[in-house]
């Protein structure tokens, strides 16, 4: 009987929350990657950006992002998800809108840093928020629906932004690339206002659930993470060496993903120009959407199988291996042919997104409570340094070598190393833990805790 009520409560929570948080993440990703469309559609020429400068402008966002990630997530735990997430979305929307009027590269760099600071805490905040609503058996699917914003933004957002740049050039006297930045920023401001009124902090506050559903869901979540074991010291959590080590895996994955996010449109445009294919900007935008659309479906498949098998580590390793193979083929065979490039990139992105959706189940098995908020934010902070380093180092390599091949081989190796780390060091963390092991990263990784890192 209770299981039936719990299933009903989960279904209601899915229908109520997941489409909206996924939409928030779509707009979040648009404000992150809008430079990838604005750059080759006039911004780089207008501001005089080289490949390295474009990579720096793309990645420097994450410097600001990382400085406030952990404090922002702790504030979310303290002030409530609805209020804090709404504040984040409105703030980043205002800063993103101001990018419209950047007069030169220096202003672009500064505003991108501010954008990162404004956005800090959003993605890990949502990941913590999902632990307030969904039990461990449902979390992979909930995480996958949220992360679906990445491929949706790339698959539909890139062509959408390209159309804006082409057909709204001259709108209120602005160049097309500036209109792209204006519209994506304003979308965030509007959604942030809606967020304040729409989200619900906890199941106990949900008027859209029946009293019985609120009680059963609250009890299920409480029984899964008992208070005496779940609320670990935030200091010990942030200082634990295993937390820092496991963060290396998403660092390598995001390093790889954001190379594709920012440079795929430019790569296709270079092939188009060099091979005289005659494809328009809109056609190139539609082509660049294909890998993300297919990868989104692959991400859902990985999440569904991971939940069904109650196993995460093997799925993560398989995904990173697929991603590595795709990047290697792109480097070796796809740089002179847009169709081979798209096929290889599709394989690579299936691996990247499949690994992301499976990985983010793991941190919630390390800690709960305020410690979980801090740990997830810390892991995301470290991981997002890869988001900065990827585009910037790739741009430097491209300028130095005159091509993309060397950088793509580095990306292929990065994906392979991410899978190897989890397979060797965290293989047991991917299995559904028994009640005695909840919250104990040391047991799950077969480590003997010492005094400094004792949980």
Secondary structure by P-SEA (a helix, b strand, c coil): caaaaaaaaaaaaaaccaaaaaaaaaaaaaaacaaaaaaaacccccccccaaaaaaaacaaaaaaaacaaaaaaaaaaacaaaaaaaaaaaaaaaaaaccccccaaaaaaaaaaaaaaaccaaaaaaaaaaacccccaaaaaaaaaaaaaaaaaacaaaaaaaaaacccccccccaaaaaaaaaaaaaaaaaaaaaccccccccccccccaaaaaaaaaaaaaacccccccccaaaaaacaaaaaaaaaaaaaaaaaaaaaccaaaaaaaaaaaacccccaaaaaaaaaaaaaaaaaaaaaaaaaaaaacccaaaaaaaaaaaaaaaaaaaccccccaaaaaaaaaaaaaaaaaaaaaaaaccccccccaaaaaaaaaaaaaaaaaaaaaaaaaaaaaaaccccaaaaaaaaaaaaaaaaaaacccccccccccccccccccccccccccccccc
